[in-house]
Amino acid sequence: TQAEAFAAFLKKEMLPGTPLIVSSDMSHYLSKRQALLYDEETRRAFQGQDAEFFLYVTDDHTDNGKSLWIAMKALGNVSWYEQDHRISSEYDGSEINTTSYLTGWWKARE
């Protein structure tokens, strides 16, 4: 209920062009192989503007799904642009217990 109210507030009150920032790691505590599989599901949800996906996901996909859901609901008709995808094993070598990251932005569809 609070998430719905906040999304409605943002949608009503945000001026066009207002930046809305959400910080959220993606998969957590998975092997590299598992994390990359879950990240592909998350990418498809971003690309398809599947807000409901983010409302119910667990740390296997992201640690802040409700905030992503709020952003998608508040922003409305937008497109997702992915800038980068990284996984912690690229930095420390461990492929057993990883965290992954997607960096991108939404832009209003013209």
N, C-alpha and C positions, 0 to 999 in steps of 0.2 A: 504494500500500500504506500509506504513512504517513497519507494523507488518510482512508482507511477506518478505520485504527486510531484516529485522533484523533476522528472522528465517533462511533465506538463508545464511546470513553472519555467524551466529552461527554454522550452519551445516557444512559450509566450513572451518571455522577457529578453531573450538574447537578440541583440541587434545583428543584422546581416554582417558577415565577416568577422564576428567575434570568435576568437580562438577558444576551443574547448579541448582541454588536455586531459587524457586519461593515461595513467601509468599502470601497466599491468604486465608482469612476467607471464610467459606462456607455460609450457609443460614443466612440471616439477618432479624431481626424485625418480625419474624414469631412466631406463637405459637409452643410449643415443638412438637406437633403432626404434624403440617405442615412442620416444619424444618426437622424432621426425614424422612418424605416422599420425600422431595426434595433432601435430602442427599442420599437417595437410588438411585435416578436418577443420581446424580453426581457420585456416586460410580460406577454405571454401565458404565458411560462414561469413567471414568478412566480405568476400567478393560478392556473395549472394544477398548481402544485407539481412542475414538471418538473425535478427535480434533475439528471438526466442531461444536459439542455441546458447547464447551467452547468459541467459537468465538462469539456466540450470546446470551449467558446466561445473566441473570440479577442478582441483589443482592439476589433474592430468592434462587439461587444456589451457587454463589460465587461473590466476589467483584473484582476479578482480572482475569476474563476469558480469556482476550486477552493474558496475560502473560502465562497462562497455554497452550493456543493454540500455542504460539510461541515455548514454550519448547517442546511440542509434535512434532511439525514440525521439529524443530532442531535436536531432538534426534532420530527421525526415528523409527526403529524397536525395541521397548523396551516393557518390561512388567512392570505393576504397582504392587507395593507391599504396602499394607496398614499396617501401624503400629498401629494406634490408631484413634478413633473417639470419640469426646466429644461434649457436648452441654453446653452452659453457665448455663442452669437451674440446672446442677449438682453442680454448685459452689454457686449460690446465691438464688436458690429456685424458682425464677420466671419462670413460664412456659408460659407466655403471650408474652414476647418480648425477643427472644433468638438470639444468634449467635452460629454457630456450627463450628467445626474444624475437618479436616481430616489431619492426618500426615502420610506421606509415601514417597516412592521414586520410581524412574524408574531405571531399570537395563536392559542393552542390552541383547537381546535374544541370546542364544548360539546355 
